[in-house]
Amino acid sequence: MPAPLTLPRLSWGDPASARRALLVHGLGSSGALMWRFGDALAKDGWHATAVDLRGHGDAPRSLDYTIAAYAADLAATVPETGGSWDAVIGHSLGGATSTAAAASAPSWTRRLVLIDPAIALGERDAKIVRKSQERAFDDNRIETVRAEHPHWHPQDIELKVDAVHRSSRWAVEQTSAQNRPWDVRADAARIAVPAHVIGADPEVYSIFTGETAAEVLAANPLFTMSVVAGAGHSLHRDEPEESLRQLREALS
């Protein structure tokens, strides 16, 4: 496994809490954009920690942006008090890398919650992801993000602009280029802890649906799944209340 980088953290809730969760963002995003989950978990008595992935936010830069490298960073990220995470919650790229990390380090977490995870990307979805990232970097203005996502909370809009500004465009491009094929289905089959997928609505846009979702669920009986109706890929920003309800149900 690649040499890990030390990832910067921010947190919500009481550090002395007995329940500890790790929040892992998606491509072109940042730990701060996981604030909805962090804030809700803190209110529920958790201590939630979010990280900036390599090449994103304040995290170190590297030449290696393979999923294996991202996963090595995560597997080396443990609670400040030691031991295992009680839950790891990963969105998109964060879902894929959390899956790979959990497969490589079985004691790293006691539970996974994957938010429309990028478990396997075919060429169609890979192209959609690349085009989305290109648009974000080419026109990173609040007005543009608000026009594309008028229903998002103002803080999500502000933080999305900030995340793109502080991410390395080269790192984001290399994440697509260095992961061909993009596929962690074998890692998902090896997961030995309960894993729940909160999927986006395929009628809007989801990257964990159809044959991929069916194959992952069939290959590992520890996987379960629910869907947030009416929400696209960033479901915690599109439909935050329902996303939080399903998260709490998955953690209960």
N, C-alpha and C positions, 0 to 999 in steps of 0.2 A: 504494500500500500504506500502511496506517496507520503513524503514528509509533511506533517500537518503544520498549518499556520495557526497562530493564536488570534482568535476572533474577538473584536470589541463587543461589549455588552451594554444593554440598558434593561431596566427591570421595573416591575410594578408589584406592589404588595409588600407584606412583612417578610424580611429575609429569614426570620425565625420560623416561618410557616413549615409545617410538616409535609405539605404537598408542594412539589416543585415541578414546574413545566418549562420546557424549552420551546421557543417560537422561531420558526425558520421561514424566511421570506422567499419570494420567487425571483425570477430573472429580471434584472433592471430595477429592482425594488430595494428595500432597506429594512432593517429591524424595526425602525420607528413606524413603518407602515403596518405593523402587526399590532398597533395600539388598541384596536377594538377588542381583540382577544386578551391582551395583557390587562387592560382596564377591567374587563368583565371577570377575568380569573381572580384578580386582586380582590374584587368585591365579594367573590365566593370563598375567600380565605386562602387562595394559592399565592405562592411567590412565583411570578412569571418572568422569565429572562428571554430577551430577544437578542439575536446576534446579527451583525452584518456579515454576509458571506464574502469570501475572497473576491477581490475586484470590485466590491460594492461598498458604498458608504465609506466608513473610516477603516475598513479592513485592509490588511496588507495586500499588495499586488504580487502577481506571480506570472510565470509563463505557462503554467499548467492549469487548465480550466476543464479537465475531465470530471465526470461525475465521481470517479474514484477519488480525485483530489479534494473535491468539495466534501465528500463523505469522510475522508480522513480528518479534515478539520473538525467536523461535527463529532466524530467518535472520540476525539481528544477534548471535547468540550463537556465538562462535567459540572454538577452543582458545586457552588463554592464551599459547601459543607462536606463535599465528597459523596460517594455512592452513586446511585442511579437516578436518572430523571423518573418522576412518576408518570409523566406524559411528555411526548414530543409531538408538536403540532406543526406540520410543514405544508406550505402552499406551493403548488406547481413545481418549479425546480427544487424548492425546499422539500416537497413531498418525495421527489425522486431521490434526492441526496440523503434524506432521513431514512428512507427505505434501505438504501445501500449501507448506511452507517449501522443501522439496527441489525442487518444481516451479517455484517462483519464483526460486530461486538454485541453478542446476545444479552449481556448484562447492562448495556448502556441505558436502556429505558424499559419501563414496565408496560408501556402502552404507546401506540401510535395513533394519531388522528391526522389523516392526509386530506388536504383541501384541494380538490380537483387536481390530483397529482400528475406530474408528467412522467408516468411510468414507462410509456413507450410512445414515441412520436413517429408517425409515418411522414412521408414527404409533404403531404398536404398540410398537416398541422405544423410541421417544422417551418414551412414557408410562411404560414400565417404568423407564427411567432416571430420570425425574422422581420417580416414587414411591419409588425406592430412595434418592435424595438426600433427599427429605422425611423418610423414616424415620430416616436417619442424623442429621439435624439435630434432629429432634424428641426422640430418645432416644440421646444420645451418651455411653453408659456402657460401660465395659469389659465388664460382665456381659452387656449386650445384644449387643455384637459377638461375644463368646465364644459365646453361645447360638446365634447365627446361623451362626457359622463355627467350630465346636468343633475342627476339624482344623488351623486356622491356627497358625503359630508365635506364641508369646507376644509377640515383638517386633512382628509384623504387627498384632496386636490393639491393642497399646499405641500404635503409630504411626498406626493408623487413627483412633483416638480423638483423638490429637493433631492429625492432619491436618484433621479436621472442625472441631475447636475453633479452629484458626488460619485456616481458610478463611472467606471472605465468603459467607454464605448468599445475599446479593443477587447476588453475582457468579456463583455456581453457577446460580441461577435464571435470570439473564440470559443465561447461556451457552445454555440451552435456548431461551429466548424470542427471542434475536437471531439464531438460526441455523435459520430455517424458510424454505425447506427446508434440512435438514442433509445436504449432499451434496458430497463432494470427488472424485467419480469422474472428473471431467474432469482434475483435478490428477494423479490416479493414472495416467491414460493418458499423461501427459506426462513421467513420471519416466524419467530417462535413466541411472540407476544400478541395479545389482542390488537387488531389493526382495523380501524373504522375509516372508511372513505366518505367524506361529505362532497358529493359531486355537484357540478353545475348543471343547469338545465340544458340538455342537448338541443332544445328548440331555440335557445339563445346562442350559446356556444360552450362546449365542454371538450376537454382533451382527455377525459377519462370516461369513456362511454363505449357502447357497441361491443365489438369482439374483444377489444383489449380488456375492458371491464369484466366481461363475462369470463375470459380466460383467467384473469388474476383471482377472481372470486372462486372459481372452480378449483384452482390449483392449491389454494390454501384455506382450510376451513376456519382459520382464525380471522379472516377478512370478512367484514360486513360493509354494507353501503346504504347511504340515504342520499337524497337529491334535494337541493334547494330550488323549488319551482320559481321560474321567472328570473333567475340569476345567471349571469354569465360567468366566465372563468374566474374573475375576482369577486367571488360570491360574497365574501365578508365585507366588501364595499358596496356591492349591488343590493343585497338584502341582508343587512347586518343583524337584525333582530332574529330572523329565522335561522340564520347561520349560527348565531350564539345559542339559540335554543337547541339546535342539533348537536353543537359541541358539548353543551352541558349534558345532554342525554348520552352522548358517547363516553363521557367521563364518569357518569354516575355508576 
